[in-house]
Amino acid sequence: MPDHEPTPDQTQSHPPKNLSSSAEAETTTPPRRQQWFTTPEPIKRLFNHFPLKTLLANDLPIHAANYRDYHTLHLFTTPEDAHHGLPSFNPTCLKWQAYMKFQGLDLRTIPSNNHASPTGALPFILPPSTHNDVIPTLPISPPRFQKWVREKRRGHDEPVNMRYEAYMAMIEHRIRDAWEEEEEEEEEEEEEEALRLTPFDQMKLYTLYLEPRNLKSVAAPLYINTASSSLLVRLTLTRQLRLAAQSELLKRGPVIDPQALFTGAEAAFAALSTLLGDDENFFGADMPGLFDASVFAYTNLLLEEEMEWEEGTMRRMVMKHGNLVKHRRRIYREYFWGA
């Protein structure tokens, strides 16, 4: 095919051979460009029967009522636990569930999963909606939770200092690895995040998905078996979760060393115990805040007997520190007991 269109002069100086006129040429031999872009007839008939369709963005869960006079917090939980307002079995969800309770917000918990979330991740909040709303209420995701709480209830500000930030980073990354999962980002941001993962992050990933006994006793019943009754789907999902966990951990080194992960998590729990000391709340605050919720999200799940950890190394780590055990027990009784 030529790189450029022929000029009028070129067309006139080289008339088609064996044809009586240029008009006849146009009727008997279509231009090459037209032939090139003509859809083959079988394909055309196929698309006539099955036209292409642009899919809309994910809708809100079907159980999210169009009009409601209460806030709903959508998270990983069971229908029974949601009905009673009991803690989520997912650390990220439980962190924000506890924080909302600390702030005195009356949110109705709704069982959900990542596929039902408009953002593809949990948790998220749906504010109240009425018939008078001109613009439908939009879900609120975790990055906006604290700002939303301050606007609604003027929640107390978290302490802002270098020590707070360092310990918060340790919780959100160091313990989480020795446990699990988050949202997709650009490749460079993923690599940067991988370097920030703390021992809690690493142990979370390892303990939940790569430790075979806990994969069977905890991850499978909570995250895999509830997704589908199909054995093939469950096996596929199990493989995907394990590969994702391995991929995250291998971003920090050529091999996955369980002993190094456990050592890092144990040091993190010891540091938290020292930080808490004899206080009821971290940093000597009058009431628990986001940092307390972040610690509780792990200590409660590790100490909760119904979680049925078959490999209990991390559970034993927490039980070594009486003040962390007491901190978890007090928060559960004050904010979740008889909820």
Rosetta blueprint (number, residue, H / E / L):
1 M L
2 P L
3 D L
4 H L
5 E L
6 P L
7 T L
8 P H
9 D H
10 Q H
11 T H
12 Q H
13 S H
14 H L
15 P L
16 P L
17 K L
18 N L
19 L L
20 S L
21 S L
22 S H
23 A H
24 E H
25 A H
26 E H
27 T H
28 T H
29 T L
30 P L
31 P L
32 R H
33 R H
34 Q H
35 Q H
36 W H
37 F L
38 T L
39 T L
40 P L
41 E H
42 P H
43 I H
44 K H
45 R H
46 L H
47 F H
48 N H
49 H H
50 F L
51 P L
52 L L
53 K L
54 T L
55 L L
56 L L
57 A L
58 N L
59 D L
60 L L
61 P L
62 I L
63 H L
64 A L
65 A L
66 N L
67 Y L
68 R E
69 D L
70 Y L
71 H E
72 T E
73 L E
74 H E
75 L E
76 F L
77 T L
78 T L
79 P H
80 E H
81 D H
82 A H
83 H H
84 H H
85 G L
86 L L
87 P L
88 S L
89 F L
90 N L
91 P H
92 T H
93 C H
94 L H
95 K H
96 W H
97 Q H
98 A H
99 Y H
100 M H
101 K H
102 F H
103 Q L
104 G L
105 L L
106 D L
107 L E
108 R E
109 T E
110 I E
111 P E
112 S L
113 N L
114 N H
115 H H
116 A H
117 S L
118 P L
119 T L
120 G L
121 A L
122 L L
123 P L
124 F E
125 I E
126 L E
127 P L
128 P L
129 S E
130 T L
131 H L
132 N L
133 D L
134 V L
135 I L
136 P L
137 T L
138 L L
139 P L
140 I E
141 S L
142 P H
143 P H
144 R H
145 F H
146 Q H
147 K H
148 W H
149 V H
150 R H
151 E H
152 K H
153 R H
154 R L
155 G L
156 H L
157 D L
158 E L
159 P L
160 V L
161 N L
162 M H
163 R H
164 Y H
165 E H
166 A H
167 Y H
168 M H
169 A H
170 M H
171 I H
172 E H
173 H H
174 R H
175 I H
176 R L
177 D E
178 A E
179 W L
180 E L
181 E L
182 E L
183 E L
184 E L
185 E L
186 E L
187 E H
188 E H
189 E H
190 E H
191 E H
192 E H
193 E H
194 A H
195 L H
196 R H
197 L L
198 T L
199 P H
200 F H
201 D H
202 Q H
203 M H
204 K H
205 L H
206 Y H
207 T H
208 L H
209 Y H
210 L H
211 E L
212 P H
213 R H
214 N H
215 L H
216 K H
217 S H
218 V H
219 A H
220 A H
221 P H
222 L H
223 Y H
224 I H
225 N L
226 T L
227 A L
228 S L
229 S L
230 S L
231 L H
232 L H
233 V H
234 R H
235 L H
236 T H
237 L H
238 T H
239 R H
240 Q H
241 L H
242 R H
243 L H
244 A H
245 A H
246 Q H
247 S H
248 E H
249 L H
250 L H
251 K L
252 R L
253 G L
254 P L
255 V L
256 I L
257 D L
258 P H
259 Q H
260 A H
261 L H
262 F H
263 T H
264 G H
265 A H
266 E H
267 A H
268 A H
269 F H
270 A H
271 A H
272 L H
273 S H
274 T H
275 L H
276 L H
277 G L
278 D L
279 D L
280 E L
281 N L
282 F H
283 F H
284 G H
285 A L
286 D L
287 M L
288 P L
289 G L
290 L H
291 F H
292 D H
293 A H
294 S H
295 V H
296 F H
297 A H
298 Y H
299 T H
300 N H
301 L H
302 L H
303 L H
304 E L
305 E H
306 E H
307 M H
308 E L
309 W L
310 E L
311 E L
312 G L
313 T H
314 M H
315 R H
316 R H
317 M H
318 V H
319 M H
320 K L
321 H L
322 G H
323 N H
324 L H
325 V H
326 K H
327 H H
328 R H
329 R H
330 R H
331 I H
332 Y H
333 R H
334 E H
335 Y H
336 F L
337 W L
338 G L
339 A L
